[in-house]
Amino acid sequence: MSNSTTSVLIPTGKGRLLWWGDILVTFKVLGEETDGAFAVMEDIVPPHYATPPHVHSREDERVYVVSGEFAFQVGNETFNVSAGDYINMPRHLVHNFRNIGDTQGILLVTFSPAGIEEMFYEMGRDVDDPSTPPPPYTPEEMKNIIAIAAKHGVEIKSPPRS
């Protein structure tokens, strides 16, 4: 795909995969494919997994819940969401989510503008087996992740909880 006027189908299971913590991330649409307007990734989130509270300074984040049950903290509000729900998280608001269900959940995440993909490429891990996440990040790796995030305009407020 060379620009935003080209149609394309991204089949199930296709796209660039990486692990971010225990989340299996599949990039469905990259900024280079949308003239930088947006990027889309699918997150497969294990039960009870939580992202760290964080703030984006460069992009807005929008999430469509494909399956599962999640609690999203956005600013001072908490939203319990499930399949079919959609949540908008404007830049500059601290936010995070937790899979509050006992099964994996699937999120379709859109960032606009694009560019944050580079952060995930730098901090993510290669996928050898999509059914087996890698070991948890070490404290040294977490320090590196916090530095990578900051380089990309994302401030991580505390380490991830699981």
N, C-alpha and C positions, 0 to 999 in steps of 0.2 A: 504494500500500500504506500503510495508516494505522497498523497495529500488528502485533505478532508473531503474531496469529492469522489473518492474511490470507494466502491462498495466492497465489502468482504464478509465472509462468514468465518467465525472462529468456533469450530466444533467443540463439543464437550471434551474435556481432557486435553485440549490444545492450548498453547500459549507458553510463555517462559515461566518455569517453575522455580521456586526457591523456598527455603524455610526461613521464617522470621520467628525465633523462639519455637514454639510448638505449632504455630500457624503455618499451614501449607498455602503459599501464595502463588496464584497463577495470574500473570499479566495478560489480560485479554486485549487491551488497546494501549498503545504507547503514544507518548506525546509526539514523537516523530511522525506518527500516522495521522495526527489531528492538527498539524501545524502548531503544536504546543497548547492547544485549547484545553485538552483534558487527557487523563489517563484512567483506565479502568482495570481493577484487579479483583479476582475472586479469592476470598479467604475461607479456608476450611478450618474451623476453630474447634479444638477439643473441648469436652465438657469442663466447666469450671475454670477455664483459662481466662486470664485478664491481661489487658494491655496496661502499660504504665500511664498514669495521667501525663498528658503532654499538650503542647501548644504549637500550632503551625503559624508561622508568620507570613508565608508566601501563598498558601493555597487553602481553598475551602474543601471540606470533605463531606461527601454525601454517601449514605449507606442504604441499600435496599436489602432487607432480610429475606433471603431465599428460603432458609429453613432454620429451625432452632428458636431458642428463647434467650434474649440478651437484656442486660441492664446497661444503658448508656448514661454516663454522667457527662453533662454538657454545661459548663459554667456552674451555676448553683442548682441546676435542675437534674433530676433523675428520670429517665424514661425506660419503662419496661416494654420491650418490643418483641414481636414474633413474626413468623412468616407473613409476607405481604406488606409489612410496615416499612416506612421510609423515614430516614432522619437526616436533617441538614445540620452540619456543624461548621459555622463560619470561622474563618481564620481568627486568630487572637483570643479564642475562647479555650480554656483548658477543658480537655475531654479525655475519656477512655471508655472502654467497654469490657464487660465480663459475660461469658457464656454462663448463664444461670441454670441451664438445663443439664440433664444427665446424659445427653447425646451430643454428638458433634453438631455444629451449626454452620451454615454457609451464608456468607455476606458478599454482596456485590458492591465494591467501593469505588467511587469516582472522585478523583482529585481534579480541581480546576484552579488555576491553569496546571498543565502538566509540568513535569520536571522532578517530582519527588521519587520517580522510579529509580533514579540514580542513587538516592539514599538507600533504598531497599537493596539494590544490587551490591552496594558496598558493605552493608551490615548483614545481609542474608547469607545463608549457607546453601551450597549446592544440594540438589535432591538426588540421592542414590536410589532410595526406595520411598515412594510417596506414602507408604503405609507405616513407616517407622521414622519418627522425628529424631533429629540428632540429640546428643546429650545437652543438658542445660548450659547456658552461657556461664563461663567462669567469671569471677569478679573482675579480672583483667579485661576479658572480652566486653563486659558491661561498660567499663570505663571507655573503651574504644567506641562502643555503640553510642554512648552519650556524646562523645566528641564528633562522631560522624553525623549524628542528628543535628547538632548545633551548626555544623558546617552547611547544612541544607535548610537552615531556618526553623528547625524543630527543637523546642526545649523540652527535654524529658524531666518531669518533676520528681519522680521517684522510680526506683527499679521496678520491673514487671513483677506482678504477683501471679502465682499459679494456684 
